[in-house]
Amino acid sequence: MSDFPGWHGTTIIGVRKGGRVVIAGDGQVSMGDTVMKGTARKVRRLSPGGHDIIAGFAGSTADAFALLERLETKLEATPGQLQRAAVELAKDWRTDKYLQKLEAMLIVSDGKDLYVVTGAGDVLEPEHDVAAIGSGGNYALAAARGLFDYEDDAEEIARRAMRIAADICVYTNGSLTVETLEG
């Protein structure tokens, strides 16, 4: 989230391991050096067309909700096809003048696939089954990558990585929202 001026305070991580995907996010929202809220919920479970999807967002909350609504619409049009819906959302995001102004990023999963969706039109599948975004994203990513070969449980990796990020990044706290899907 540090790419967005003024607002900081989100760390989101997605971990895929052992037939499970976990997306975890902290609860801190800061403006400048002031914590505005410590218990924000930036990881959501969506169920368009009866298919469970989990999504975590970094950036402007209003912008992220607009993107989540668009993603749900895309998923309803292409049930069970997360990759296609994410690509369609990224195409719209890149070409639509209204959407281009949105300042947010998403990590999404259907329990099998894990993607980072950006406003630059990117739909990225992490190379090492771990993705992270937001102010403390690089800290959480490094911690999770370090834990990945030594821990079998995706949720434990995500929780421990978020704890490490919260110890390092002043824009990340330990109030977590964690959602899990089986692959």
TAPE-V376897 format. One record per backbone hydrogen bond with DSSP energy under -0.5 kcal/mol. CO is the residue of the C=O (numbers start at 0). NH is the residue of the N-H. Records with the same first field share a line. If there is no record, write none. Layout:
# TAPE-V376897
CO->NH ; NH
This chain:
# TAPE-V376897
0->3
2->4
4->6
5->31
7->29
9->134 ; 135
10->25
11->132
12->23
13->130
14->16 ; 21
16->19
18->182
19->16
20->180
21->14
22->178
23->12
24->176
26->39
28->35 ; 36
29->7
30->33
33->30 ; 35
36->28
39->41
41->56
43->45 ; 54
45->52
46->49
47->50
49->51
52->45
53->108
54->43
55->106
57->104
59->63
60->64
61->65
62->66
63->67
64->68
65->69
66->70
67->71
68->72
69->73
70->74
71->75
72->76
73->77
75->78
77->80
80->84
81->85
82->86
83->87
84->88
85->89
86->90
87->91
88->92
89->93
90->94
91->95
95->99
96->100
97->100
98->101
101->103
102->59
104->57
105->116
106->55
107->114
108->53
112->109 ; 110
114->107
115->123
116->105
117->120
121->117
123->115 ; 125
125->128
128->15
130->13
132->11
133->136
135->139
136->140
137->141
138->142
139->143
140->144
141->145
142->146
143->147
144->148
146->149 ; 150
151->153
152->156
153->157
154->158
155->159
156->160
157->161
158->162
159->163
160->164
161->165
162->166
163->167
164->167 ; 168
167->169
168->171
173->175
176->24
178->22
180->20
